[in-house]
Amino acid sequence: MGAMFEPFNAKACSLCGSTAEPTGEHKLKASQIRAEFDGHKMFIREQGGVARPVRGPKSQELCFDRPMCGPCNNATTQPADKEFDRLVAAARALIADGQEPGLALIDPRYAPGSEPYLNLFRFFAKMLCAHLAEVEAPRPVHMSAFALGLNATNCVWLQVDHDWEYARASEAFGDHPYAAHGGLVVYGHIASGEPRAFHSTVSIGALRFVFWSRLTLFERLALRWRHPKFFAWCRAQVIAASAKPIEHDLMLKLGLGRDAGQVDQEG
């Protein structure tokens, strides 16, 4: 059995580990941001913070702090990026037709194991790897290899639904440009604090994608014994959340609450 994780390197690509040709990967796809805002002024508001202006879709403020190498970012993961764009278009068309956006996932195109299915989930695997690098996590070998198309065993779950925050704001302000991401959420065992899964979200307008990956037993053991610094960080997050549970509104914003009309898929 090979290594489950590679040690964190601040200068290494979050997918392949190369330190050559570093580029900035967007937390929200630049093409989707450009289409969503279409000339409107853009502002960033972090949780509990004051909104501040951002110059545009290419702003470094919209990129992860940790690099992704040029070959991974600009070539290898392009089929995954394009499949995500296709799903966004299909889900938005369903919303416009008064239907649930999650129905886009049950299209025969996304039959488990098909190339479109794999490419779609590779996009979300890439996003999880980037979020993990952002918190100085060791690089997950299986997930990063899956994101790069080096294996066909999907390790990501996906839910597509209406964005809770957008729906609430649109009641007061009507339709408006909106995009968001959910950072990194750690699922953990309440008693031991052991990390069990990693979770994030991407929202474009009224549409939200909730995605997560569950750690295998071997991955959990590898984190505990080979990467104790990150294991301790995860454990601290779990203990803090147990002592002070996440507010209900934030739970709904992060897709941690269940609503009617949600459709999930998994590998």
Accessible surface in RSA format (square Angstrom, percent):
REM  Atomic radii and reference values for relative SASA: ProtOr
REM  Chains: A
REM  Algorithm: Lee & Richards
REM  Probe-radius: 1.40
REM  Slices: 20
REM RES _ NUM      All-atoms   Total-Side   Main-Chain    Non-polar    All polar
REM                ABS   REL    ABS   REL    ABS   REL    ABS   REL    ABS   REL
RES MET A   1   177.85  92.1  86.22  57.1  91.62 218.1  92.24  78.4  85.61 113.4
RES GLY A   2    57.45  70.8   0.00   N/A  57.45  70.8  40.50 111.1  16.95  38.0
RES ALA A   3    58.51  53.8  33.81  52.2  24.70  56.2  42.27  59.5  16.24  43.0
RES MET A   4    43.64  22.6  39.15  25.9   4.48  10.7  32.29  27.5  11.35  15.0
RES PHE A   5     9.95   5.0   3.32   2.1   6.64  17.3   3.32   2.0   6.64  19.0
RES GLU A   6    65.56  37.6  65.56  49.6   0.00   0.0  11.95  23.1  53.62  43.8
RES PRO A   7    96.27  70.2  84.16  76.7  12.11  44.0  85.18  70.3  11.09  68.9
RES PHE A   8    63.05  31.5  34.80  21.6  28.25  73.5  37.15  22.5  25.90  74.1
RES ASN A   9    74.52  51.4  62.14  60.1  12.38  29.8  19.02  45.8  55.50  53.6
RES ALA A  10    45.09  41.5  34.77  53.7  10.32  23.5  34.87  49.1  10.22  27.1
RES LYS A  11   157.72  76.9 151.91  93.2   5.81  13.8  97.39  87.7  60.33  64.3
RES ALA A  12    12.93  11.9   8.95  13.8   3.98   9.0   8.95  12.6   3.98  10.5
RES CYS A  13     2.30   1.7   0.16   0.2   2.14   5.0   0.56   1.4   1.74   1.9
RES SER A  14     8.07   6.8   2.23   3.0   5.84  13.5   6.09  13.0   1.98   2.8
RES LEU A  15     0.92   0.5   0.00   0.0   0.92   2.3   0.00   0.0   0.92   2.5
RES CYS A  16    51.79  39.2  27.27  30.4  24.51  57.6  21.95  55.6  29.84  32.2
RES GLY A  17    25.26  31.2   0.00   N/A  25.26  31.2   8.70  23.9  16.57  37.1
RES SER A  18    44.50  37.6  31.40  41.9  13.10  30.2  30.40  64.7  14.10  19.8
RES THR A  19    83.38  59.3  62.69  63.6  20.68  49.3  28.99  38.9  54.39  82.2
RES ALA A  20    59.04  54.3  49.52  76.4   9.52  21.7  57.65  81.2   1.39   3.7
RES GLU A  21   114.55  65.8  96.82  73.3  17.73  42.2  45.63  88.3  68.92  56.3
RES PRO A  22    89.32  65.1  66.70  60.8  22.62  82.2  68.13  56.3  21.19 131.7
RES THR A  23    44.38  31.6  32.91  33.4  11.47  27.3  43.53  58.5   0.85   1.3
RES GLY A  24    32.95  40.6   0.00   N/A  32.95  40.6   9.92  27.2  23.04  51.6
RES GLU A  25    12.80   7.4  12.44   9.4   0.37   0.9   1.40   2.7  11.40   9.3
RES HIS A  26    35.72  19.5  33.75  23.5   1.97   5.0  23.78  24.5  11.94  13.9
RES LYS A  27    42.49  20.7  42.05  25.8   0.45   1.1   6.26   5.6  36.23  38.6
RES LEU A  28    13.62   7.6  12.55   9.0   1.07   2.7  13.58   9.5   0.04   0.1
RES LYS A  29    32.94  16.1  26.89  16.5   6.05  14.4  21.54  19.4  11.40  12.1
RES ALA A  30    21.67  19.9  18.15  28.0   3.52   8.0  18.15  25.6   3.52   9.3
RES SER A  31    48.04  40.6  40.56  54.1   7.48  17.2  41.01  87.3   7.02   9.8
RES GLN A  32    18.10  10.1  17.79  13.0   0.31   0.7   0.73   1.6  17.37  13.2
RES ILE A  33     1.84   1.0   1.84   1.4   0.00   0.0   1.84   1.3   0.00   0.0
RES ARG A  34   114.58  48.1 111.11  56.6   3.47   8.3  64.60  88.3  49.98  30.3
RES ALA A  35    70.49  64.8  42.17  65.1  28.32  64.4  52.88  74.5  17.62  46.7
RES GLU A  36    26.55  15.2  13.04   9.9  13.51  32.2   2.31   4.5  24.24  19.8
RES PHE A  37    24.22  12.1  24.22  15.0   0.00   0.0  24.22  14.7   0.00   0.0
RES ASP A  38   113.29  79.4  94.69  94.2  18.61  44.0  15.78  37.1  97.51  97.2
RES GLY A  39    84.89 104.7   0.00   N/A  84.89 104.7  42.59 116.9  42.31  94.8
RES HIS A  40   110.41  60.3  95.37  66.3  15.04  38.5  73.46  75.7  36.95  43.0
RES LYS A  41   177.77  86.7 154.76  95.0  23.01  54.8 104.00  93.6  73.77  78.6
RES MET A  42    17.18   8.9  12.75   8.4   4.43  10.5   9.11   7.7   8.07  10.7
RES PHE A  43   117.46  58.8  89.27  55.3  28.19  73.4  89.27  54.1  28.19  80.7
RES ILE A  44    28.65  16.3  25.58  19.1   3.06   7.4  28.65  20.6   0.00   0.0
RES ARG A  45   131.86  55.4 101.74  51.9  30.12  71.7  32.82  44.9  99.04  60.0
RES GLU A  46   108.24  62.1 101.24  76.6   7.00  16.7  38.96  75.4  69.28  56.6
RES GLN A  47   126.39  70.7  94.75  69.2  31.64  75.3  51.39 109.4  75.00  56.9
RES GLY A  48    77.64  95.7   0.00   N/A  77.64  95.7  40.99 112.5  36.65  82.1
RES GLY A  49    34.51  42.6   0.00   N/A  34.51  42.6  24.28  66.6  10.23  22.9
RES VAL A  50   136.19  89.6 119.32 108.0  16.86  40.6 123.18 107.0  13.00  35.3
RES ALA A  51    50.94  46.8  32.96  50.9  17.98  40.9  32.96  46.4  17.98  47.6
RES ARG A  52    90.53  38.0  89.98  45.9   0.55   1.3  50.84  69.5  39.70  24.1
RES PRO A  53    97.27  70.9  86.44  78.8  10.83  39.4  86.61  71.5  10.66  66.3
RES VAL A  54    11.46   7.5   0.36   0.3  11.10  26.8   2.20   1.9   9.26  25.1
RES ARG A  55   241.16 101.3 199.33 101.6  41.83  99.6  82.19 112.3 158.97  96.3
RES GLY A  56    12.88  15.9   0.00   N/A  12.88  15.9  12.62  34.6   0.26   0.6
RES PRO A  57    30.52  22.2  30.52  27.8   0.00   0.0  30.52  25.2   0.00   0.0
RES LYS A  58   161.35  78.7 148.84  91.3  12.51  29.8  91.83  82.7  69.52  74.0
RES SER A  59    19.32  16.3   6.89   9.2  12.43  28.6  11.19  23.8   8.12  11.4
RES GLN A  60   137.32  76.8 123.20  90.0  14.12  33.6  64.97 138.3  72.36  54.9
RES GLU A  61    82.62  47.4  59.35  44.9  23.27  55.4  39.86  77.1  42.76  34.9
RES LEU A  62    15.20   8.5  13.47   9.6   1.73   4.4  15.13  10.6   0.07   0.2
RES CYS A  63     5.36   4.1   2.16   2.4   3.20   7.5   0.99   2.5   4.36   4.7
RES PHE A  64     9.27   4.6   1.02   0.6   8.25  21.5   1.02   0.6   8.25  23.6
RES ASP A  65   120.64  84.5  89.68  89.3  30.96  73.2  24.21  57.0  96.43  96.2
RES ARG A  66    57.55  24.2  54.23  27.6   3.33   7.9   3.02   4.1  54.54  33.1
RES PRO A  67    21.37  15.6  18.53  16.9   2.83  10.3  21.33  17.6   0.03   0.2
RES MET A  68     0.75   0.4   0.75   0.5   0.00   0.0   0.75   0.6   0.00   0.0
RES CYS A  69     4.94   3.7   4.33   4.8   0.61   1.4   1.44   3.6   3.51   3.8
RES GLY A  70     6.35   7.8   0.00   N/A   6.35   7.8   6.21  17.0   0.14   0.3
RES PRO A  71    64.81  47.2  58.48  53.3   6.32  23.0  64.53  53.3   0.28   1.7
RES CYS A  72     6.53   4.9   6.52   7.3   0.01   0.0   0.00   0.0   6.53   7.0
RES ASN A  73    17.57  12.1  16.46  15.9   1.12   2.7   0.04   0.1  17.53  16.9
RES ASN A  74    96.92  66.8  78.70  76.0  18.23  43.9  28.02  67.4  68.91  66.6
RES ALA A  75    64.09  58.9  50.22  77.5  13.86  31.5  55.50  78.2   8.59  22.7
RES THR A  76    64.76  46.1  41.84  42.4  22.92  54.6  30.72  41.3  34.04  51.5
RES THR A  77     1.24   0.9   0.33   0.3   0.91   2.2   1.24   1.7   0.00   0.0
RES GLN A  78    58.58  32.8  58.58  42.8   0.00   0.0  21.48  45.7  37.11  28.1
RES PRO A  79    66.39  48.4  59.53  54.3   6.86  24.9  63.78  52.7   2.61  16.2
RES ALA A  80     2.88   2.6   2.45   3.8   0.43   1.0   2.45   3.5   0.43   1.1
RES ASP A  81    12.22   8.6  12.22  12.2   0.00   0.0   1.92   4.5  10.30  10.3
RES LYS A  82   139.86  68.2 133.24  81.8   6.62  15.8  78.71  70.8  61.15  65.1
RES GLU A  83    11.02   6.3  10.44   7.9   0.58   1.4   0.16   0.3  10.86   8.9
RES PHE A  84     1.32   0.7   1.32   0.8   0.00   0.0   1.32   0.8   0.00   0.0
RES ASP A  85    42.98  30.1  38.75  38.6   4.23  10.0  21.72  51.1  21.26  21.2
RES ARG A  86   130.19  54.7 123.15  62.8   7.04  16.8  34.60  47.3  95.59  57.9
RES LEU A  87     0.05   0.0   0.00   0.0   0.05   0.1   0.05   0.0   0.00   0.0
RES VAL A  88     4.70   3.1   4.70   4.3   0.00   0.0   4.70   4.1   0.00   0.0
RES ALA A  89    62.85  57.8  51.46  79.4  11.39  25.9  57.70  81.3   5.16  13.7
RES ALA A  90    43.37  39.9  33.14  51.1  10.23  23.3  41.49  58.4   1.88   5.0
RES ALA A  91     0.00   0.0   0.00   0.0   0.00   0.0   0.00   0.0   0.00   0.0
RES ARG A  92    80.28  33.7  75.77  38.6   4.51  10.7  34.79  47.5  45.50  27.6
RES ALA A  93    62.39  57.4  49.42  76.3  12.97  29.5  57.31  80.7   5.08  13.4
RES LEU A  94    32.21  17.9  30.87  22.1   1.34   3.4  31.98  22.5   0.23   0.6
RES ILE A  95    46.03  26.2  34.92  26.0  11.12  26.8  35.49  25.6  10.54  28.6
RES ALA A  96    92.12  84.7  49.69  76.7  42.43  96.5  61.08  86.0  31.04  82.2
RES ASP A  97    99.37  69.6  75.24  74.9  24.13  57.1  22.22  52.3  77.15  76.9
RES GLY A  98    72.76  89.7   0.00   N/A  72.76  89.7  36.77 100.9  35.99  80.6
RES GLN A  99    76.50  42.8  67.19  49.1   9.31  22.2  28.06  59.7  48.44  36.7
RES GLU A 100    64.58  37.1  63.12  47.8   1.46   3.5  25.52  49.4  39.06  31.9
RES PRO A 101     0.02   0.0   0.02   0.0   0.00   0.0   0.02   0.0   0.00   0.0
RES GLY A 102     0.00   0.0   0.00   N/A   0.00   0.0   0.00   0.0   0.00   0.0
RES LEU A 103    65.14  36.3  59.50  42.6   5.64  14.2  59.50  41.8   5.64  15.2
RES ALA A 104     5.61   5.2   0.00   0.0   5.61  12.8   4.80   6.8   0.82   2.2
RES LEU A 105     0.13   0.1   0.00   0.0   0.13   0.3   0.00   0.0   0.13   0.4
RES ILE A 106   107.55  61.2  83.76  62.4  23.80  57.4  88.36  63.6  19.19  52.1
RES ASP A 107    69.89  49.0  61.48  61.2   8.42  19.9  13.13  30.9  56.76  56.6
RES PRO A 108   119.07  86.8 100.09  91.2  18.98  69.0 109.83  90.7   9.24  57.4
RES ARG A 109    80.95  34.0  65.42  33.3  15.53  37.0  30.71  42.0  50.24  30.4
RES TYR A 110     6.16   2.9   4.81   2.7   1.34   3.5   3.94   3.0   2.21   2.7
RES ALA A 111    48.25  44.4  42.86  66.1   5.39  12.3  48.25  67.9   0.00   0.0
RES PRO A 112   106.34  77.5  82.40  75.1  23.94  87.0  82.81  68.4  23.53 146.2
RES GLY A 113    53.19  65.6   0.00   N/A  53.19  65.6  30.75  84.4  22.44  50.3
RES SER A 114    34.05  28.8  21.55  28.8  12.50  28.8  32.78  69.8   1.27   1.8
RES GLU A 115   104.55  60.0  98.33  74.4   6.22  14.8  49.55  95.8  55.01  44.9
RES PRO A 116    27.66  20.2  26.96  24.6   0.70   2.5  27.60  22.8   0.06   0.4
RES TYR A 117     7.19   3.4   7.19   4.1   0.00   0.0   4.65   3.5   2.54   3.1
RES LEU A 118    13.41   7.5  13.41   9.6   0.00   0.0  13.41   9.4   0.00   0.0
RES ASN A 119    19.34  13.3  19.34  18.7   0.00   0.0   0.00   0.0  19.34  18.7
RES LEU A 120     0.00   0.0   0.00   0.0   0.00   0.0   0.00   0.0   0.00   0.0
RES PHE A 121     0.00   0.0   0.00   0.0   0.00   0.0   0.00   0.0   0.00   0.0
RES ARG A 122    20.47   8.6  20.22  10.3   0.25   0.6   4.99   6.8  15.48   9.4
RES PHE A 123     2.61   1.3   2.61   1.6   0.00   0.0   2.61   1.6   0.00   0.0
RES PHE A 124     0.00   0.0   0.00   0.0   0.00   0.0   0.00   0.0   0.00   0.0
RES ALA A 125     0.00   0.0   0.00   0.0   0.00   0.0   0.00   0.0   0.00   0.0
RES LYS A 126     1.14   0.6   1.14   0.7   0.00   0.0   0.10   0.1   1.04   1.1
RES MET A 127     2.99   1.5   2.99   2.0   0.00   0.0   0.63   0.5   2.35   3.1
RES LEU A 128     0.00   0.0   0.00   0.0   0.00   0.0   0.00   0.0   0.00   0.0
RES CYS A 129     1.83   1.4   0.06   0.1   1.77   4.2   0.06   0.2   1.77   1.9
RES ALA A 130     2.80   2.6   1.88   2.9   0.92   2.1   2.69   3.8   0.11   0.3
RES HIS A 131     6.32   3.5   5.81   4.0   0.51   1.3   0.50   0.5   5.82   6.8
RES LEU A 132     3.16   1.8   3.16   2.3   0.00   0.0   3.16   2.2   0.00   0.0
RES ALA A 133    11.38  10.5   9.69  15.0   1.69   3.8  10.71  15.1   0.67   1.8
RES GLU A 134    42.50  24.4  26.54  20.1  15.97  38.0  24.49  47.4  18.01  14.7
RES VAL A 135    45.26  29.8  29.05  26.3  16.21  39.1  35.88  31.2   9.38  25.4
RES GLU A 136    79.83  45.8  69.57  52.6  10.26  24.4  16.87  32.6  62.96  51.4
RES ALA A 137     3.52   3.2   0.77   1.2   2.74   6.2   0.77   1.1   2.74   7.3
RES PRO A 138     5.18   3.8   4.23   3.9   0.95   3.5   4.23   3.5   0.95   5.9
RES ARG A 139    51.04  21.4  47.20  24.1   3.84   9.1  15.06  20.6  35.98  21.8
RES PRO A 140     6.60   4.8   6.60   6.0   0.00   0.0   6.60   5.4   0.00   0.0
RES VAL A 141    48.74  32.1  48.12  43.6   0.62   1.5  48.22  41.9   0.51   1.4
RES HIS A 142    61.67  33.7  57.22  39.8   4.45  11.4  40.70  42.0  20.97  24.4
RES MET A 143     9.58   5.0   9.34   6.2   0.24   0.6   9.34   7.9   0.24   0.3
RES SER A 144     1.45   1.2   1.45   1.9   0.00   0.0   0.00   0.0   1.45   2.0
RES ALA A 145    20.35  18.7  18.51  28.6   1.84   4.2  20.20  28.4   0.15   0.4
RES PHE A 146     0.00   0.0   0.00   0.0   0.00   0.0   0.00   0.0   0.00   0.0
RES ALA A 147     2.66   2.4   0.00   0.0   2.66   6.1   0.00   0.0   2.66   7.1
RES LEU A 148    22.38  12.5  12.48   8.9   9.89  24.9  13.59   9.5   8.79  23.7
RES GLY A 149    38.90  48.0   0.00   N/A  38.90  48.0  10.47  28.7  28.43  63.7
RES LEU A 150   134.32  74.8 100.99  72.3  33.33  83.8 105.08  73.8  29.25  78.7
RES ASN A 151    39.20  27.0  29.52  28.5   9.68  23.3  33.81  81.4   5.39   5.2
RES ALA A 152    68.36  62.9  45.81  70.7  22.55  51.3  46.36  65.3  21.99  58.3
RES THR A 153    88.42  62.9  84.44  85.6   3.98   9.5  55.23  74.2  33.19  50.2
RES ASN A 154    15.93  11.0   2.42   2.3  13.51  32.5   2.42   5.8  13.51  13.1
RES CYS A 155    31.21  23.6  19.08  21.3  12.13  28.5  27.97  70.9   3.24   3.5
RES VAL A 156     0.14   0.1   0.00   0.0   0.14   0.3   0.00   0.0   0.14   0.4
RES TRP A 157    56.80  22.8  56.80  27.5   0.00   0.0  44.76  23.9  12.03  19.5
RES LEU A 158     0.00   0.0   0.00   0.0   0.00   0.0   0.00   0.0   0.00   0.0
RES GLN A 159     2.95   1.7   2.95   2.2   0.00   0.0   0.00   0.0   2.95   2.2
RES VAL A 160     0.01   0.0   0.00   0.0   0.01   0.0   0.00   0.0   0.01   0.0
RES ASP A 161     6.90   4.8   6.80   6.8   0.10   0.2   6.39  15.0   0.51   0.5
RES HIS A 162    75.33  41.2  69.00  48.0   6.33  16.2  52.92  54.5  22.41  26.1
RES ASP A 163     3.43   2.4   2.86   2.9   0.57   1.3   0.00   0.0   3.43   3.4
RES TRP A 164    53.03  21.3  48.35  23.4   4.68  11.0  34.97  18.6  18.06  29.3
RES GLU A 165    19.92  11.4  19.34  14.6   0.58   1.4   4.26   8.2  15.66  12.8
RES TYR A 166    21.58  10.1  21.38  12.2   0.20   0.5   9.96   7.5  11.62  14.3
RES ALA A 167    45.39  41.7  41.25  63.7   4.14   9.4  44.37  62.5   1.02   2.7
RES ARG A 168   114.96  48.3 106.35  54.2   8.61  20.5  50.65  69.2  64.31  39.0
RES ALA A 169    27.31  25.1  21.23  32.8   6.09  13.8  27.20  38.3   0.11   0.3
RES SER A 170    28.57  24.1  19.69  26.3   8.88  20.5   6.54  13.9  22.04  30.9
RES GLU A 171   155.73  89.4 114.28  86.5  41.45  98.7  47.73  92.3 108.00  88.2
RES ALA A 172    77.95  71.7  38.72  59.7  39.23  89.2  47.85  67.4  30.10  79.7
RES PHE A 173   161.93  81.0 129.85  80.4  32.08  83.5 137.95  83.6  23.98  68.6
RES GLY A 174    33.23  41.0   0.00   N/A  33.23  41.0  29.99  82.3   3.24   7.3
RES ASP A 175   132.22  92.6 102.96 102.5  29.26  69.2  33.32  78.4  98.90  98.6
RES HIS A 176    51.70  28.3  40.15  27.9  11.55  29.6  43.20  44.5   8.50   9.9
RES PRO A 177    41.60  30.3  28.48  26.0  13.11  47.7  30.12  24.9  11.47  71.3
RES TYR A 178    37.77  17.6  35.83  20.4   1.93   5.0  35.31  26.5   2.46   3.0
RES ALA A 179    22.87  21.0   1.81   2.8  21.06  47.9   1.81   2.5  21.06  55.8
RES ALA A 180    24.40  22.4  18.95  29.2   5.45  12.4  24.40  34.4   0.00   0.0
RES HIS A 181    66.55  36.4  43.80  30.4  22.75  58.2  29.28  30.2  37.27  43.4
RES GLY A 182    13.84  17.1   0.00   N/A  13.84  17.1   6.79  18.6   7.05  15.8
RES GLY A 183    21.41  26.4   0.00   N/A  21.41  26.4  20.49  56.2   0.92   2.1
RES LEU A 184    34.46  19.2   3.69   2.6  30.77  77.4   3.69   2.6  30.77  82.8
RES VAL A 185    20.99  13.8  17.67  16.0   3.33   8.0  20.99  18.2   0.00   0.0
RES VAL A 186    24.22  15.9   2.88   2.6  21.34  51.4   2.88   2.5  21.34  57.9
RES TYR A 187    68.67  32.1  63.82  36.3   4.85  12.6  58.03  43.6  10.64  13.1
RES GLY A 188    25.72  31.7   0.00   N/A  25.72  31.7   0.09   0.2  25.64  57.4
RES HIS A 189    71.49  39.1  66.20  46.0   5.30  13.6  40.24  41.5  31.25  36.4
RES ILE A 190   144.00  81.9 129.85  96.7  14.16  34.1 129.85  93.5  14.16  38.4
RES ALA A 191    87.56  80.5  50.78  78.4  36.79  83.7  59.72  84.1  27.84  73.7
RES SER A 192    42.57  36.0  31.26  41.7  11.31  26.0  37.12  79.0   5.45   7.6
RES GLY A 193     0.32   0.4   0.00   N/A   0.32   0.4   0.00   0.0   0.32   0.7
RES GLU A 194    16.72   9.6  16.72  12.6   0.00   0.0   1.30   2.5  15.42  12.6
RES PRO A 195     0.06   0.0   0.06   0.1   0.00   0.0   0.06   0.0   0.00   0.0
RES ARG A 196    86.58  36.4  84.23  42.9   2.35   5.6  23.93  32.7  62.65  38.0
RES ALA A 197     1.76   1.6   1.76   2.7   0.00   0.0   1.76   2.5   0.00   0.0
RES PHE A 198     4.43   2.2   4.43   2.7   0.00   0.0   4.43   2.7   0.00   0.0
RES HIS A 199     1.51   0.8   1.51   1.0   0.00   0.0   1.51   1.6   0.00   0.0
RES SER A 200     0.10   0.1   0.00   0.0   0.10   0.2   0.10   0.2   0.00   0.0
RES THR A 201     5.27   3.7   5.27   5.3   0.00   0.0   0.00   0.0   5.27   8.0
RES VAL A 202     3.62   2.4   3.62   3.3   0.00   0.0   3.62   3.1   0.00   0.0
RES SER A 203     3.09   2.6   3.09   4.1   0.00   0.0   0.00   0.0   3.09   4.3
RES ILE A 204     0.61   0.3   0.61   0.5   0.00   0.0   0.61   0.4   0.00   0.0
RES GLY A 205     3.46   4.3   0.00   N/A   3.46   4.3   3.46   9.5   0.00   0.0
RES ALA A 206    28.67  26.4  23.23  35.8   5.45  12.4  23.23  32.7   5.45  14.4
RES LEU A 207     0.69   0.4   0.69   0.5   0.00   0.0   0.69   0.5   0.00   0.0
RES ARG A 208     1.90   0.8   1.90   1.0   0.00   0.0   0.17   0.2   1.73   1.1
RES PHE A 209     0.00   0.0   0.00   0.0   0.00   0.0   0.00   0.0   0.00   0.0
RES VAL A 210     0.97   0.6   0.97   0.9   0.00   0.0   0.97   0.8   0.00   0.0
RES PHE A 211     0.01   0.0   0.01   0.0   0.00   0.0   0.01   0.0   0.00   0.0
RES TRP A 212    22.75   9.1  22.75  11.0   0.00   0.0  20.97  11.2   1.78   2.9
RES SER A 213     9.77   8.3   9.14  12.2   0.62   1.4   1.61   3.4   8.16  11.4
RES ARG A 214   125.42  52.7 112.77  57.5  12.65  30.1  42.56  58.2  82.85  50.2
RES LEU A 215    17.48   9.7   8.84   6.3   8.65  21.7   9.15   6.4   8.33  22.4
RES THR A 216    73.86  52.5  65.86  66.8   8.00  19.1  71.58  96.1   2.28   3.4
RES LEU A 217   100.45  55.9  95.07  68.0   5.39  13.5  95.07  66.8   5.39  14.5
RES PHE A 218   110.39  55.2 107.51  66.6   2.88   7.5 107.92  65.4   2.48   7.1
RES GLU A 219    20.87  12.0  20.87  15.8   0.00   0.0   1.04   2.0  19.83  16.2
RES ARG A 220    44.96  18.9  44.93  22.9   0.03   0.1   0.02   0.0  44.94  27.2
RES LEU A 221    72.45  40.3  71.79  51.4   0.67   1.7  72.05  50.6   0.40   1.1
RES ALA A 222    10.79   9.9   5.47   8.4   5.33  12.1  10.38  14.6   0.41   1.1
RES LEU A 223     0.00   0.0   0.00   0.0   0.00   0.0   0.00   0.0   0.00   0.0
RES ARG A 224    81.57  34.3  74.60  38.0   6.98  16.6  11.79  16.1  69.79  42.3
RES TRP A 225   185.63  74.5 159.97  77.4  25.67  60.3 150.55  80.3  35.08  56.9
RES ARG A 226   181.43  76.2 156.15  79.6  25.28  60.2  34.84  47.6 146.59  88.8
RES HIS A 227    25.86  14.1  20.73  14.4   5.13  13.1  13.71  14.1  12.14  14.1
RES PRO A 228    84.15  61.3  79.95  72.9   4.20  15.3  80.73  66.7   3.42  21.3
RES LYS A 229   169.78  82.8 159.18  97.7  10.60  25.2 118.75 106.9  51.03  54.4
RES PHE A 230    11.65   5.8   7.65   4.7   4.00  10.4  10.46   6.3   1.19   3.4
RES PHE A 231    17.32   8.7  17.32  10.7   0.00   0.0  17.32  10.5   0.00   0.0
RES ALA A 232    57.68  53.0  50.08  77.3   7.60  17.3  53.28  75.0   4.39  11.6
RES TRP A 233    86.76  34.8  80.25  38.8   6.51  15.3  64.54  34.4  22.22  36.0
RES CYS A 234     0.00   0.0   0.00   0.0   0.00   0.0   0.00   0.0   0.00   0.0
RES ARG A 235   103.02  43.3 103.02  52.5   0.00   0.0  14.68  20.1  88.34  53.5
RES ALA A 236    52.91  48.6  42.48  65.6  10.43  23.7  48.54  68.4   4.37  11.6
RES GLN A 237    69.04  38.6  63.58  46.5   5.46  13.0  15.23  32.4  53.81  40.8
RES VAL A 238    10.64   7.0   7.15   6.5   3.49   8.4  10.29   8.9   0.35   1.0
RES ILE A 239    79.23  45.1  77.61  57.8   1.61   3.9  78.83  56.8   0.40   1.1
RES ALA A 240    59.77  55.0  49.08  75.7  10.69  24.3  56.52  79.6   3.26   8.6
RES ALA A 241    42.39  39.0  33.61  51.9   8.78  20.0  38.05  53.6   4.34  11.5
RES SER A 242    56.97  48.1  25.97  34.7  30.99  71.4  31.45  67.0  25.52  35.7
RES ALA A 243    88.74  81.6  47.81  73.8  40.93  93.1  59.76  84.2  28.98  76.8
RES LYS A 244   163.66  79.8 155.02  95.1   8.64  20.6  98.99  89.1  64.67  68.9
RES PRO A 245    98.64  71.9  86.18  78.6  12.46  45.3  87.73  72.4  10.91  67.8
RES ILE A 246    62.15  35.4  41.18  30.7  20.97  50.5  47.74  34.4  14.41  39.1
RES GLU A 247   129.57  74.4 121.28  91.8   8.29  19.7  48.42  93.7  81.15  66.3
RES HIS A 248   129.49  70.8 119.37  83.0  10.12  25.9  86.53  89.2  42.97  50.0
RES ASP A 249    64.40  45.1  62.62  62.3   1.78   4.2  17.81  41.9  46.58  46.5
RES LEU A 250    45.89  25.6  42.56  30.4   3.33   8.4  44.99  31.6   0.90   2.4
RES MET A 251    63.18  32.7  63.18  41.8   0.00   0.0  56.96  48.4   6.22   8.2
RES LEU A 252    26.56  14.8  25.17  18.0   1.38   3.5  25.58  18.0   0.97   2.6
RES LYS A 253    49.56  24.2  44.76  27.5   4.80  11.4  26.31  23.7  23.26  24.8
RES LEU A 254    20.22  11.3  20.22  14.5   0.00   0.0  20.22  14.2   0.00   0.0
RES GLY A 255     8.06   9.9   0.00   N/A   8.06   9.9   0.07   0.2   8.00  17.9
RES LEU A 256    43.32  24.1  18.60  13.3  24.72  62.1  22.21  15.6  21.11  56.8
RES GLY A 257    16.15  19.9   0.00   N/A  16.15  19.9  15.22  41.8   0.93   2.1
RES ARG A 258   156.02  65.5 125.75  64.1  30.27  72.1  75.99 103.8  80.04  48.5
RES ASP A 259    70.64  49.5  55.98  55.7  14.66  34.7  29.67  69.8  40.96  40.9
RES ALA A 260   105.18  96.7  69.24 106.8  35.94  81.8  80.69 113.6  24.49  64.9
RES GLY A 261    34.77  42.9   0.00   N/A  34.77  42.9  22.50  61.7  12.27  27.5
RES GLN A 262    25.91  14.5   2.08   1.5  23.83  56.7   1.76   3.7  24.15  18.3
RES VAL A 263    34.44  22.7  31.31  28.3   3.13   7.5  34.44  29.9   0.00   0.0
RES ASP A 264    55.84  39.1  31.90  31.8  23.94  56.6  15.84  37.3  40.00  39.9
RES GLN A 265    30.26  16.9  25.08  18.3   5.18  12.3  21.01  44.7   9.25   7.0
RES GLU A 266    76.81  44.1  65.64  49.7  11.17  26.6  19.91  38.5  56.90  46.5
RES GLY A 267    50.69  62.5   0.00   N/A  50.69  62.5  30.29  83.1  20.40  45.7
END  Absolute sums over single chains surface
CHAIN  1 A    13192.4      10311.7       2880.7       7800.8       5391.6
END  Absolute sums over all chains
TOTAL         13192.4      10311.7       2880.7       7800.8       5391.6
